Amino acid sequence: MARFCRIFNSFFLAFKPRPDTLRSDGIAVAEHILDSGAVDQLFIHGESIGGMAASGVAKHLTNKPSTRSKVSLLVCDRTFCNLEAIAQRLVGEWTGNAIRALTLYSWSTDVAGDFLKSQCPKVVAQDAADAIIADDASLKSGVALWKEVHRGAASTAHIAWMKEVPLRYRMADFENGSVDDAKYVAFGSRSFSQPPMWPTDKHVSLEEAAHFAACCKRIGKTATAMKRTLSLSDDEDQSGPNDHLLIQVWKYLATCDGLVGAPLGTSVKRGFDASTAWLCSTLVFGGQAVVASAESRLGGLPPGQAVVIDPVDFDQTPPSDKAGASEGFMHPSPIPAVATFLEQALEGGDSHITALAHEIKYVAATLRYVQARLSAASIVQQSLAERRLGGLNENSVGSFLHLHCGHNVRPFFCP
């Protein structure tokens, strides 16, 4: 009877499911395994909400001198950067503050913070097409946003929360004019019409990323409206709607490969937050994909030999897939090819291109910045170390694993 009462109390009265208890349960299990002497190394894997427990356990163990060397690998698999960010994408923007209020501001679901503070080899695995964990609210995007545009922030608690589109871009969209020239809203003393330049700019700012997102949106909106108009036209003498230069520009831009997730067009369709996350993720994790392509092209890399990046290393499409592609199918376009096409389009004198000259120039220059930065020797060495699970210091971003299995299907590394 006493045992029954204890079990009943544990399951129905004392059990309080909270993020803190999730982490503490994981820590208790991990410490018990280590104390038992059965194993001397732990491989910690957490999927979906389990990533919160896994990152919390890894942070706890690797920040204790007695257990720092006991964690051989942390894998956060298709998880979020914080619960509020994912709830906003699934339900609505209002849920971010609602969750905090309903839990009396006592819940801490900051997976990104725990992951960054874990001092061990670590992997962040994400499927950009995950139907549950939105790509711009994933751990990958949270880490990238903090590392790139919020690098001075002391806390990662609100990373990847949905934000309102800046008024100047909403008004420019309403006026159907250039994103750099809203008629009724002043841009202030600083203009973001100048794109980042490498090596002068080591990072992009949040304002520069937002301007990139606004430029992409206007190009896509204008090209889509033109295609719709041409498709409804009764003029049989004109060329097909897909032959227009502006529509070709958007076709290339929409299929631009971000190296670690969905093509740019998918992110533009999802909104400003997704486009900003796309750019940051490409800058923070994209170098690992480029280095992997370079190693494959070189047939391996002898110890001590430097990797020199070639523009072809940005093309992630396997040759076998290119050969078997059907007519009309377009593979993701590598960043250098997209930038080149945009630059050439600006030289043609097309009136529709001229009307979008600022947006196209800014996007092309930003893509050139991405290419130059990911090709730089210092970034190549950093990406190579991260890909090989190096960089065990605090705030290292870890190795990125790009999945294609959805949310509930087991990837290849799971038994």
MIVEX-388598 format. One record per residue (C-alpha): x, y, z; chain; residue number from 1. Coordinates in steps of 0.1 Angstrom, whole numbers, plus 5000, padded with zeros to 4 digits. Layout:
   east   north     up   mol   seq
      X       Y      Z     A   NUM
...
END
This chain:
   east   north     up   mol   seq
   5000    5000   5000     A     1
   5028    5024   5008     A     2
   5044    5017   4974     A     3
   5011    5023   4957     A     4
   5007    5056   4975     A     5
   5043    5066   4966     A     6
   5037    5058   4929     A     7
   5003    5076   4928     A     8
   5019    5107   4945     A     9
   5048    5107   4921     A    10
   5027    5104   4889     A    11
   4996    5125   4897     A    12
   5005    5149   4925     A    13
   5042    5156   4926     A    14
   5049    5155   4889     A    15
   5051    5190   4874     A    16
   5061    5190   4838     A    17
   5082    5221   4832     A    18
   5113    5229   4812     A    19
   5134    5229   4844     A    20
   5121    5194   4854     A    21
   5128    5181   4819     A    22
   5164    5193   4822     A    23
   5169    5181   4858     A    24
   5155    5146   4850     A    25
   5180    5144   4821     A    26
   5208    5155   4843     A    27
   5199    5130   4870     A    28
   5199    5101   4845     A    29
   5232    5112   4829     A    30
   5249    5115   4863     A    31
   5235    5082   4875     A    32
   5249    5065   4843     A    33
   5283    5080   4848     A    34
   5284    5073   4886     A    35
   5275    5037   4880     A    36
   5307    5032   4861     A    37
   5289    5013   4833     A    38
   5302    5039   4807     A    39
   5328    5066   4807     A    40
   5316    5086   4777     A    41
   5281    5099   4768     A    42
   5266    5106   4734     A    43
   5237    5129   4741     A    44
   5209    5130   4715     A    45
   5177    5150   4717     A    46
   5150    5152   4691     A    47
   5123    5179   4689     A    48
   5114    5189   4725     A    49
   5141    5164   4736     A    50
   5166    5189   4723     A    51
   5158    5211   4753     A    52
   5168    5183   4777     A    53
   5198    5172   4757     A    54
   5213    5207   4754     A    55
   5206    5214   4791     A    56
   5224    5181   4801     A    57
   5254    5188   4779     A    58
   5257    5224   4793     A    59
   5255    5211   4829     A    60
   5280    5183   4824     A    61
   5306    5202   4803     A    62
   5307    5231   4826     A    63
   5316    5209   4856     A    64
   5354    5201   4858     A    65
   5347    5166   4870     A    66
   5324    5157   4840     A    67
   5337    5180   4813     A    68
   5355    5153   4794     A    69
   5327    5127   4798     A    70
   5305    5141   4769     A    71
   5318    5129   4735     A    72
   5290    5143   4714     A    73
   5258    5164   4716     A    74
   5233    5161   4688     A    75
   5203    5184   4688     A    76
   5180    5169   4662     A    77
   5152    5189   4646     A    78
   5146    5211   4676     A    79
   5137    5247   4682     A    80
   5157    5276   4695     A    81
   5130    5284   4721     A    82
   5094    5273   4726     A    83
   5079    5307   4722     A    84
   5094    5312   4687     A    85
   5080    5279   4674     A    86
   5046    5285   4690     A    87
   5044    5319   4671     A    88
   5048    5301   4638     A    89
   5023    5273   4646     A    90
   4996    5294   4663     A    91
   5002    5331   4660     A    92
   5026    5359   4670     A    93
   5006    5366   4701     A    94
   5016    5333   4717     A    95
   5051    5344   4725     A    96
   5041    5367   4753     A    97
   5011    5346   4761     A    98
   5032    5316   4770     A    99
   5055    5337   4792     A   100
   5025    5353   4810     A   101
   5006    5320   4815     A   102
   5037    5304   4830     A   103
   5043    5335   4852     A   104
   5076    5341   4834     A   105
   5091    5311   4851     A   106
   5097    5289   4821     A   107
   5131    5290   4804     A   108
   5131    5272   4770     A   109
   5162    5287   4757     A   110
   5177    5257   4738     A   111
   5200    5280   4718     A   112
   5216    5294   4749     A   113
   5223    5260   4764     A   114
   5236    5246   4730     A   115
   5260    5275   4726     A   116
   5273    5271   4762     A   117
   5279    5234   4758     A   118
   5317    5229   4756     A   119
   5318    5196   4737     A   120
   5316    5184   4701     A   121
   5281    5192   4689     A   122
   5259    5189   4660     A   123
   5227    5208   4650     A   124
   5205    5188   4626     A   125
   5176    5203   4608     A   126
   5153    5197   4579     A   127
   5143    5230   4563     A   128
   5110    5215   4552     A   129
   5101    5203   4587     A   130
   5063    5208   4591     A   131
   5065    5212   4629     A   132
   5097    5231   4636     A   133
   5097    5261   4612     A   134
   5131    5267   4597     A   135
   5132    5303   4610     A   136
   5124    5292   4645     A   137
   5148    5262   4645     A   138
   5179    5258   4666     A   139
   5200    5264   4635     A   140
   5184    5298   4628     A   141
   5185    5308   4665     A   142
   5222    5301   4667     A   143
   5229    5318   4634     A   144
   5208    5349   4643     A   145
   5226    5353   4676     A   146
   5260    5347   4661     A   147
   5254    5371   4632     A   148
   5231    5400   4641     A   149
   5226    5397   4679     A   150
   5262    5389   4687     A   151
   5264    5416   4714     A   152
   5233    5404   4732     A   153
   5239    5390   4767     A   154
   5209    5366   4764     A   155
   5195    5344   4737     A   156
   5161    5341   4754     A   157
   5141    5360   4727     A   158
   5161    5350   4696     A   159
   5140    5342   4665     A   160
   5108    5357   4679     A   161
   5086    5371   4652     A   162
   5091    5408   4647     A   163
   5070    5435   4631     A   164
   5083    5445   4596     A   165
   5099    5480   4599     A   166
   5075    5508   4591     A   167
   5096    5522   4563     A   168
   5093    5488   4544     A   169
   5056    5485   4551     A   170
   5050    5520   4537     A   171
   5073    5513   4507     A   172
   5052    5482   4500     A   173
   5020    5502   4504     A   174
   5032    5529   4480     A   175
   5046    5503   4456     A   176
   5079    5521   4454     A   177
   5115    5515   4460     A   178
   5124    5501   4494     A   179
   5150    5529   4498     A   180
   5125    5557   4491     A   181
   5094    5555   4512     A   182
   5076    5588   4505     A   183
   5059    5592   4539     A   184
   5085    5577   4562     A   185
   5120    5591   4568     A   186
   5148    5566   4569     A   187
   5167    5586   4596     A   188
   5203    5597   4596     A   189
   5217    5563   4584     A   190
   5208    5547   4551     A   191
   5212    5510   4545     A   192
   5214    5514   4507     A   193
   5250    5504   4509     A   194
   5254    5466   4512     A   195
   5280    5450   4534     A   196
   5315    5446   4519     A   197
   5341    5420   4528     A   198
   5366    5422   4545     A   199
   5355    5456   4559     A   200
   5323    5442   4574     A   201
   5329    5410   4594     A   202
   5292    5406   4601     A   203
   5259    5419   4587     A   204
   5237    5440   4609     A   205
   5200    5434   4616     A   206
   5192    5465   4595     A   207
   5212    5453   4566     A   208
   5196    5418   4567     A   209
   5161    5434   4569     A   210
   5170    5456   4539     A   211
   5181    5425   4520     A   212
   5148    5408   4529     A   213
   5128    5439   4517     A   214
   5146    5440   4484     A   215
   5140    5403   4477     A   216
   5103    5407   4485     A   217
   5098    5436   4461     A   218
   5116    5418   4433     A   219
   5094    5387   4439     A   220
   5062    5407   4442     A   221
   5068    5427   4411     A   222
   5079    5397   4390     A   223
   5049    5377   4402     A   224
   5025    5405   4393     A   225
   5040    5408   4359     A   226
   5038    5371   4352     A   227
   5001    5371   4363     A   228
   4994    5400   4340     A   229
   5011    5385   4310     A   230
   4994    5351   4316     A   231
   4960    5368   4314     A   232
   4969    5388   4283     A   233
   4952    5381   4250     A   234
   4981    5393   4229     A   235
   4993    5362   4210     A   236
   5023    5380   4194     A   237
   5042    5386   4226     A   238
   5066    5361   4240     A   239
   5056    5338   4269     A   240
   5055    5352   4304     A   241
   5085    5331   4315     A   242
   5107    5348   4288     A   243
   5106    5382   4303     A   244
   5139    5393   4319     A   245
   5124    5403   4352     A   246
   5107    5370   4356     A   247
   5140    5352   4348     A   248
   5157    5374   4375     A   249
   5131    5362   4401     A   250
   5134    5326   4389     A   251
   5171    5326   4396     A   252
   5168    5345   4429     A   253
   5140    5323   4441     A   254
   5160    5292   4435     A   255
   5192    5306   4451     A   256
   5207    5279   4473     A   257
   5214    5290   4509     A   258
   5236    5259   4514     A   259
   5219    5248   4546     A   260
   5182    5250   4540     A   261
   5154    5260   4517     A   262
   5160    5281   4486     A   263
   5156    5319   4490     A   264
   5122    5321   4474     A   265
   5107    5298   4500     A   266
   5120    5321   4528     A   267
   5108    5352   4510     A   268
   5073    5338   4508     A   269
   5074    5331   4546     A   270
   5082    5367   4554     A   271
   5109    5390   4567     A   272
   5119    5369   4596     A   273
   5125    5339   4574     A   274
   5145    5359   4549     A   275
   5167    5373   4576     A   276
   5172    5338   4591     A   277
   5181    5325   4556     A   278
   5209    5350   4552     A   279
   5223    5345   4587     A   280
   5222    5307   4584     A   281
   5240    5309   4551     A   282
   5267    5331   4566     A   283
   5272    5311   4598     A   284
   5267    5275   4586     A   285
   5271    5277   4548     A   286
   5308    5277   4549     A   287
   5307    5240   4561     A   288
   5289    5230   4529     A   289
   5313    5249   4507     A   290
   5343    5233   4524     A   291
   5327    5198   4520     A   292
   5323    5204   4483     A   293
   5359    5217   4480     A   294
   5372    5186   4498     A   295
   5352    5164   4474     A   296
   5365    5182   4444     A   297
   5401    5179   4456     A   298
   5397    5142   4464     A   299
   5404    5147   4501     A   300
   5428    5170   4519     A   301
   5463    5161   4531     A   302
   5471    5173   4567     A   303
   5483    5209   4567     A   304
   5471    5218   4532     A   305
   5450    5249   4529     A   306
   5416    5247   4511     A   307
   5412    5272   4483     A   308
   5375    5277   4474     A   309
   5364    5278   4438     A   310
   5330    5292   4428     A   311
   5320    5257   4417     A   312
   5321    5247   4453     A   313
   5289    5266   4459     A   314
   5270    5243   4436     A   315
   5255    5216   4459     A   316
   5236    5197   4432     A   317
   5251    5162   4426     A   318
   5261    5156   4390     A   319
   5239    5126   4388     A   320
   5208    5147   4396     A   321
   5217    5173   4370     A   322
   5220    5146   4343     A   323
   5186    5131   4352     A   324
   5167    5163   4355     A   325
   5135    5166   4334     A   326
   5129    5195   4312     A   327
   5114    5225   4330     A   328
   5129    5214   4363     A   329
   5153    5238   4379     A   330
   5178    5228   4406     A   331
   5188    5252   4433     A   332
   5211    5279   4418     A   333
   5245    5285   4434     A   334
   5251    5319   4449     A   335
   5278    5330   4424     A   336
   5257    5321   4394     A   337
   5227    5341   4408     A   338
   5248    5371   4416     A   339
   5263    5370   4380     A   340
   5228    5367   4364     A   341
   5215    5397   4384     A   342
   5246    5418   4375     A   343
   5242    5410   4338     A   344
   5204    5418   4339     A   345
   5212    5453   4352     A   346
   5233    5459   4321     A   347
   5206    5451   4296     A   348
   5187    5484   4298     A   349
   5153    5468   4304     A   350
   5128    5493   4318     A   351
   5113    5469   4343     A   352
   5148    5460   4356     A   353
   5157    5497   4358     A   354
   5127    5504   4380     A   355
   5141    5478   4404     A   356
   5177    5488   4400     A   357
   5183    5495   4437     A   358
   5168    5462   4449     A   359
   5186    5441   4423     A   360
   5220    5458   4430     A   361
   5216    5454   4467     A   362
   5207    5417   4465     A   363
   5235    5410   4440     A   364
   5261    5428   4462     A   365
   5250    5410   4493     A   366
   5253    5377   4475     A   367
   5288    5387   4464     A   368
   5296    5395   4501     A   369
   5284    5360   4511     A   370
   5306    5345   4484     A   371
   5337    5365   4493     A   372
   5332    5359   4530     A   373
   5327    5321   4528     A   374
   5357    5319   4504     A   375
   5381    5338   4527     A   376
   5410    5317   4542     A   377
   5401    5325   4578     A   378
   5364    5315   4574     A   379
   5374    5284   4555     A   380
   5396    5272   4583     A   381
   5369    5280   4608     A   382
   5343    5261   4588     A   383
   5366    5232   4584     A   384
   5372    5230   4621     A   385
   5334    5232   4629     A   386
   5326    5206   4603     A   387
   5351    5182   4619     A   388
   5335    5188   4653     A   389
   5363    5211   4665     A   390
   5360    5243   4684     A   391
   5350    5230   4718     A   392
   5350    5265   4734     A   393
   5319    5282   4746     A   394
   5297    5298   4720     A   395
   5310    5276   4691     A   396
   5282    5269   4666     A   397
   5290    5232   4661     A   398
   5286    5211   4630     A   399
   5255    5214   4608     A   400
   5238    5183   4594     A   401
   5212    5190   4567     A   402
   5184    5165   4569     A   403
   5157    5156   4544     A   404
   5134    5133   4564     A   405
   5106    5155   4579     A   406
   5099    5158   4616     A   407
   5090    5123   4627     A   408
   5110    5100   4604     A   409
   5143    5087   4619     A   410
   5174    5100   4601     A   411
   5202    5077   4591     A   412
   5222    5082   4623     A   413
   5194    5069   4646     A   414
   5191    5032   4652     A   415
END
